Amino acid sequence: MSDYKLTANVRNDLGKGASRRLRRANQQVPAIIYGGEKTPQPIAVDKTAFYKALEDEAFFSSIINLEVDGKSQQVVVRDLQRHPYKPLVTHADFLRVDATHEITMRVPLHVVGQDESKAIKEQDGELHQLANEVEISCLPKDLPDYLEVDIAALEIGSTLHLSDLKVPAGVTLVELSHGEEHDQAIVNVTKAKVMQSEEEIAEEEAAATEASEEAAEEAKDEGEEGDKE
């Protein structure tokens, strides 16, 4: 599990106008913390550290140490509101976590084993990733940055499902808790389609044109013979 730390301060000036002024003047991102037994708390997060953390995929599936006015608490990112066309986060939601209570999060799936896969390296197999993330449930201390999908032994025409994943101790795949019918496919390997070269396409088109001309010529000759009779 990655270690992230953000600093923030309590935000008392609320509303859209106040949030806009905050983003422009103080280089901070308006946000809110909620969850647990405490009341929701509007905050302003340091923009520089926050934006840097956003560049890391693991940030979205990690426990964050958020220091608000000098007091630290553990949170996870629950939601981000983004500007419709600018690369800006206009608001962030953080959920408090309790070390003794399980949390439900979505974590990314990382495919590994491509270099060892005979299906891909030797048999012209084509990999299709059908899911990019999966929902899990676990205690905060057991939260993984991602789950690996090993395709090294996957054969052409075969598919890996959620039930094929190796998950760390203490981690539960939420979908599988709903029954076998929720055991969704996550990757498969199929035979790659052979692309024709430009020369092959040109040859086929030329042959088709020649055949068409010959057929037309034969039809013309038959017509002329019929007129003579």
C-alpha positions in Angstrom: 0.0 0.0 0.0 1.4 3.4 -1.0 1.9 6.2 1.5 0.3 9.6 0.7 0.2 12.7 2.8 -1.8 15.9 2.1 -2.2 19.1 4.1 -5.4 21.1 4.3 -7.2 23.7 6.4 -10.8 24.1 7.6 -12.9 26.1 5.1 -15.4 28.5 6.5 -16.3 30.6 3.5 -18.6 28.3 1.5 -20.5 28.5 -1.7 -19.6 28.4 -5.4 -18.3 31.9 -5.5 -16.1 31.3 -2.4 -14.8 28.0 -4.0 -13.9 29.8 -7.2 -12.0 32.5 -5.3 -10.2 29.9 -3.3 -9.0 28.1 -6.4 -7.8 31.3 -8.0 -6.2 33.2 -5.1 -4.8 30.6 -2.7 -3.8 27.7 -5.0 -6.1 25.4 -3.1 -8.7 22.9 -4.0 -12.1 23.0 -2.2 -13.0 19.7 -0.6 -15.0 18.0 2.1 -14.4 15.1 4.5 -17.3 12.9 5.6 -18.0 9.5 7.1 -17.7 7.9 10.5 -19.3 9.4 13.5 -18.0 13.0 12.9 -19.9 15.6 11.0 -18.9 16.6 7.4 -16.1 19.1 7.3 -15.4 21.5 4.4 -11.7 21.9 3.8 -9.2 23.4 1.4 -6.4 21.1 0.2 -3.0 22.2 -0.9 -3.2 22.2 -4.7 0.5 21.4 -5.5 0.7 18.2 -3.5 -2.8 17.2 -4.4 -2.2 17.5 -8.2 1.1 15.7 -7.9 -0.7 12.8 -6.1 -3.3 12.6 -8.8 -0.7 11.7 -11.4 -0.2 8.3 -9.5 -2.8 5.7 -10.3 -2.3 4.1 -6.8 -3.5 7.4 -5.2 -7.1 6.5 -5.9 -6.9 3.2 -4.1 -4.8 4.1 -1.2 -5.2 5.3 2.4 -4.3 9.0 2.6 -2.9 10.7 5.7 -4.8 14.1 5.6 -3.5 16.7 8.0 -6.2 19.4 8.7 -5.0 22.3 10.7 -2.3 20.2 12.2 -4.5 17.2 13.1 -4.0 14.0 11.0 -6.7 11.6 9.9 -6.9 8.7 7.5 -9.1 9.1 4.4 -9.7 7.8 0.9 -10.7 9.6 -2.3 -14.4 9.0 -2.8 -15.2 11.5 -5.6 -13.6 14.2 -7.8 -15.5 16.9 -9.7 -13.5 18.1 -12.7 -13.8 21.2 -15.0 -15.7 20.3 -18.2 -12.8 21.2 -20.5 -9.8 22.4 -18.4 -7.5 19.9 -16.6 -8.7 21.1 -13.2 -10.3 19.5 -10.2 -13.0 21.8 -8.9 -13.9 19.8 -5.8 -12.8 16.6 -4.0 -14.7 14.3 -1.6 -12.7 12.4 1.0 -14.2 9.5 3.1 -12.9 9.0 6.7 -11.7 5.4 7.3 -11.6 3.4 10.6 -8.8 0.9 11.0 -11.3 -1.5 12.6 -13.9 -1.3 9.8 -13.8 -2.7 6.3 -14.0 -0.3 3.4 -15.2 -0.9 -0.2 -13.0 0.5 -2.9 -12.3 0.0 -6.6 -8.7 -0.9 -7.5 -7.1 -1.2 -10.9 -6.2 -4.5 -12.6 -2.6 -4.8 -13.9 -2.0 -7.5 -16.6 1.3 -9.3 -16.3 2.9 -12.2 -18.0 2.7 -11.0 -21.6 6.5 -11.7 -22.1 6.1 -15.3 -20.9 2.9 -16.0 -22.9 3.3 -18.5 -25.7 -0.2 -17.6 -27.0 0.9 -14.1 -27.6 4.6 -14.5 -28.4 4.5 -17.7 -30.5 0.9 -18.3 -31.7 -0.2 -14.8 -32.8 -2.6 -14.4 -29.9 -4.3 -11.1 -29.3 -5.0 -10.0 -25.7 -8.3 -8.3 -24.8 -8.7 -6.7 -21.4 -12.4 -6.7 -20.6 -12.2 -5.0 -17.2 -9.8 -2.3 -16.0 -10.7 -2.3 -12.3 -12.6 -4.3 -9.7 -14.4 -3.6 -6.5 -13.0 -5.0 -3.3 -13.7 -5.0 0.4 -11.1 -5.1 3.2 -9.6 -3.5 6.3 -7.7 -0.3 5.5 -4.4 -2.0 6.4 -5.0 -4.7 3.7 -5.9 -2.3 0.9 -3.8 -3.2 -2.2 -2.7 -0.6 -4.8 -3.9 -2.9 -7.6 -4.5 -6.6 -8.4 -2.4 -8.6 -10.9 -3.9 -10.6 -13.7 -1.3 -13.2 -14.8 -1.9 -14.3 -18.4 1.4 -16.2 -18.8 -0.4 -19.6 -19.0 -3.5 -18.4 -20.8 -4.2 -20.2 -24.1 -5.8 -18.9 -27.2 -9.5 -19.1 -26.9 -9.4 -19.0 -23.1 -10.7 -16.5 -20.6 -9.8 -15.4 -17.1 -12.6 -14.5 -14.7 -12.8 -12.8 -11.4 -12.6 -16.1 -9.6 -9.2 -16.7 -11.3 -7.6 -13.7 -9.5 -5.2 -14.3 -6.7 -6.2 -11.7 -4.0 -4.2 -10.9 -0.9 -5.2 -12.2 2.5 -8.1 -10.2 4.0 -9.3 -9.0 0.6 -12.8 -9.9 -0.8 -14.0 -9.5 -4.4 -17.4 -7.8 -3.9 -18.9 -9.1 -7.1 -18.3 -12.8 -6.2 -20.1 -12.3 -2.9 -23.3 -11.8 -5.0 -23.1 -15.3 -6.6 -21.5 -17.2 -9.4 -23.4 -15.4 -12.1 -21.4 -12.3 -11.2 -18.1 -14.0 -12.0 -17.4 -11.6 -14.9 -14.7 -12.1 -17.5 -11.7 -9.9 -17.2 -9.3 -10.9 -20.0 -9.2 -13.3 -22.9 -6.8 -14.2 -25.7 -8.0 -14.8 -29.3 -6.3 -15.6 -32.6 -5.1 -12.4 -34.1 -6.8 -11.5 -37.5 -4.3 -11.6 -40.3 -4.1 -8.2 -42.1 -3.7 -8.4 -45.8 -0.9 -6.4 -47.4 -1.6 -3.6 -49.9 -0.1 -5.9 -52.7 -2.4 -8.8 -51.8 -5.5 -6.5 -51.8 -4.4 -5.0 -55.2 -4.0 -8.5 -56.6 -7.4 -9.6 -55.4 -9.0 -6.4 -56.8 -7.3 -6.9 -60.2 -8.4 -10.5 -60.3 -12.0 -9.6 -59.5 -11.9 -6.8 -62.2 -10.5 -9.2 -64.8 -13.1 -11.9 -64.0 -15.9 -9.3 -64.3 -14.6 -8.1 -67.7 -14.4 -11.7 -68.9 -17.9 -12.4 -67.8 -19.1 -9.2 -69.6 -17.3 -10.2 -72.8 -18.8 -13.7 -72.8 -22.2 -12.3 -72.3 -21.7 -9.9 -75.2 -20.5 -12.7 -77.5 -23.5 -14.8 -76.6 -25.8 -11.9 -77.3 -24.2 -11.3 -80.8 -24.6 -15.0 -81.7 -28.2 -14.9 -80.7 -28.8 -12.0 -83.0 -27.3 -13.8 -86.0 -29.6 -16.8 -85.5 
